């Protein structure tokens, strides 16, 4: 058995969620991918996947083995690159970030990252993952909010406020809320998630404590950029991270509301997988994210 080929087939199936898609990525036949995985399972003495006609899922053993297989493949790639003069650091870095933050801050600097590290492939996943700490399969993740206990390396990039905003047109038609009770009578653009598909209440600070205001929803979305666009269009009062809205506020396209109640500050954290953080290509991506990107965070 070609152990490296089998491990590469296993990792590719795990990432693609399909033997057929894995075969396309590897440019080999689907039966060959199946053979590699079957021989690897026989050698290990465990099943790595639960297979059905519709989907392929990792078993508990498969999830455990995946991190080690990725590390082994990356180590081989790094060793190969070390013998190529001037090639620099190489490898694949899997980064997960909220969609709005990724689009606003990471994507515009991908060309610079590639110029600095042409042999590193940044595999960027953007979107709402439902729960804060669903980090399976990633080397680095960016999250907003308090970090639960974890063995992941955590770097706090800074803090940002959760702010309520409205467009000048909305205010001209409906006025500004005077307080939290008044806010509950305005139409709102709410953040929806797997846990709260109907939209989360607006969060404010009042009397030293966090309160939640349930305003009637004009629009819900699990994407911060969509909430920001709907707020700019005057659909209602939106609540978003100040780091995402700062340029619109400074340009007068959005008006901050209830500033005395919009003082809930949230940490913005970059987290690294404990078994991956020391790899040179992961360190290169971490250093770029912490040192090259202006995140529009609160002043230190």
N, C-alpha and C positions, 0 to 999 in steps of 0.2 A: 504493500500500500504506500502510495506517495502521501506522507503525512501532511505536508504543507498544502498540497493540492486539495486534500480532503478537508483540512481546516478552512481553507479559503472558500470552498464550496459551502461548508456549514455556515460560516459567517455571512456569506452573500445571501443564502436562503433566509437566514434570520432577519437580515436587513430588508430584503425584498418582500418577505412574507409569501413567497411562492417559488417552487422549483423551476417553473417555466421562466419567470422573470429573472431568476438567478442565472439560468442558462444563457439568456440573452446578454446579461451583463458580462458574464465570463466568456461568451462567444464559444460555448461548447454545447453539446446536445443535452436535452433534459434527462434522458436516461443516464448520461455520464455523470451529471450532477447527483442524481439519485444514487448511483453506484458509489460515488465518493462518500456521501453521507452515510449510506448503509454500512460501508466498510469501517468508517470511523466509529459508528455506533457499536459494531461488533467488536472492534478493538477495545473500546472503553467499557463495554458490557452494560450500557445503559441506552435508553431511548432518548434522543435529543429533541425530537419533534412529536407532537400529536398531529396526525394527518387526518384530514377529512376531504371530501370531494370539493368543499368550498373554501377551506382555509388551512393554513399551516401555522401552528402555534408552538412555541418553545415549551418543553417540559420544565419542571423545576431544575432538573439536572442540566438541561440545555441552557437555561438562563445563567446558572452558575458557571458553566463551562465557557459561555460566550465571552466574558471579560478576559479570561485567560487566553482564549484563542486569538482574540483581537490583539492582545499584548504581544503574543508570540509572532504574529504576522507583522506587526509594526516593528518589532525588534529586528526581524530579518530584513525588512525594507530599509531600516536605519543603518544596519550593518553593511548592506550592499551600497548604499549611498555614500558611506564613509570612505569607500575606496575610489570614488569618482572625484577627481580633482575639481575643486571649485563648485561642486554641486550644491553644497549647503545642506541645511536641515530638510528632511523629507518625511512625508507621512500624511495620513488623513486625520483631521480633527473634526469630531462630531459635536456641534454646538447647537444648543436649544435656547431660544429666546422668545419672549412675547412678540407677536407679529408687529405691533405698532412700533416697538423699540427697535426691532431688527430693521424694519423698513426705513426708519428715520435716521438711525445712527450707524448701523453696521453695513448695510448694503451700499451706501454711497462711498465707503472706503475700501470695498473689496478689491478695487484695482490697485490701490496702494499696497494692500496686504500681499497681493500676488506679485507686485514688483519687488517687495522686500523678501518674499519667500516663494519663489516660483515653483518649488518642488513640494509645497504643502497644499493639499486639497482641503478646503474648508467646506464641510458638509453641514450646511445651515438649515435647521428646521425652525419654522416660524409658526406660531399659532397658540391658541388656548389649549393647554393640556389637561384642563379640568381641575386637577389637584396640584397643590404647590410642589410636591416633592416626587412627582412621577418623572424620574430621571433615568430610567432604564436605558442602557445602551449609549449614553452620551459621555463625552469626555469633559465638557464644560457646559454649564447651564447658567443663564441669567434669570434672576427672579426679583420680584418686588414684594417686600413684606418681611416679617420676622421669620428667621430661619429656625425650623425645628431641630432638635438634637440630631446630630449627624456626624459621621466620621469623614465627611467630605471636607476638603480644604475650602475655606470661605474667605473671600476678599470683599470687604464692603467698599463699593465704589463711591458711595455718598448717600444722601437722602433727597427725597423730593416730596412736595406737598400734594395732597389730593385736593383739587380746587373745583369749585362750581363756576360755570361760565355760561354766558349767553351772547348771542350776536346783537349788534346794535338794532337790527330790524326787529328781533324778537322783543327786545326791551321797549322799543317804540310802540309796539302793538299791545304788549301785556304788562309793561312796567317791571320794576325790580322787586323781588321779595324782600320784605323788611326784616324777617327773622325766619327761624326754622319752621314755625307754624305756618307762616305765609308761604314758604317754599313748598309745603305739602299741597298747596292749591294750584301750583304751576305744573304744566306738562313737562315731563322729564325724559331724557335719553339715558337709558339704564344699561349697565353692564350685565350681560347674561352669561351664565356658565353652566357646566354640566350639573353642578349642584343647585343652581338657581336659574332654570331656563326662562322663568318669567321676568327676570331682572332682579338685581340686588338693590336694596334700598340705598339712598344717598347717605354717606357717612360724614358727620360734622363733629366738631368739638364744642361743647357747651358746658360751662361751669366746671371745667377741668375733667370732663368725662366725654367719652365718645357716644354720640346718639345716632340713631338711624331714622331717616325720614322716608316714608313711603309716599312718593308722588305718583300721580297717574302717568303711566308710560305712554309716550308718543312713539317711541322706537326703542328696540333692544338689540344688542349685538354683543358678541364675544370678542370683538376686535376694537382696540382703542382708536385706530385710525378711522374706522367707520363712525364711531361715536363722535370723534372730533369733526369729521366732515358733516355729520348731521347737525351738530351744534352750530357750525359755521353757516349752514343753510337755513338756520332759524327754526328748526323743528321743535325745539324746546330747550330746557336747561340741561346742560351736560355736565358730568363730573369726570374729570380725567386727571392724569398726572401733569403737574406743572411743567415738567421737563419736556412734555410733548406739545404743550400749548404756548410756551413762552414767546415764540416768534409771532404768533397770531395776536397775543395780548399786546406785545410791544408795537405791533403795526396797527392796533386799533380795530382789528377784525373781530376780536372777542373781548368781552367786558367781564372782569372778575366780580363775583357776587359774594356777599357775606364774608368779607375777608377775615373778620374776627373769628368766624367759625370754621374757616378753611385752614386750620393750622395743624391738621393731622399729617405728621411727617412719617414717611415710609422709607425703610432702607432699601437700597438697590444693591443686590449682591451678585457676585460672580463666584460660582462654585465649581471645584474640580474634583473629579472622581479620584479616590485615594490610590487606586492601582494604576492611574494614568497620568496624574499630575506631574510626575517627574520626567516623563518622556520629553525629549528635546523639542519635538514639533508641537506638543501640547503647551509646553512652556512658551514657545514662540508666539502661539496664538493668544495665550493669557497675557503676555507682556504687551502685545499689540492692543488688546481690548482695554487694558488698564492704563496704557501710556499714550496711545495715539488718538483715542476717540474722545471728543468733547461731549459729555453726556448731558449738558445743560442742568446739572444738579445744583442743589442749594450751595451757597458759599460756605466754605469750610469754617 
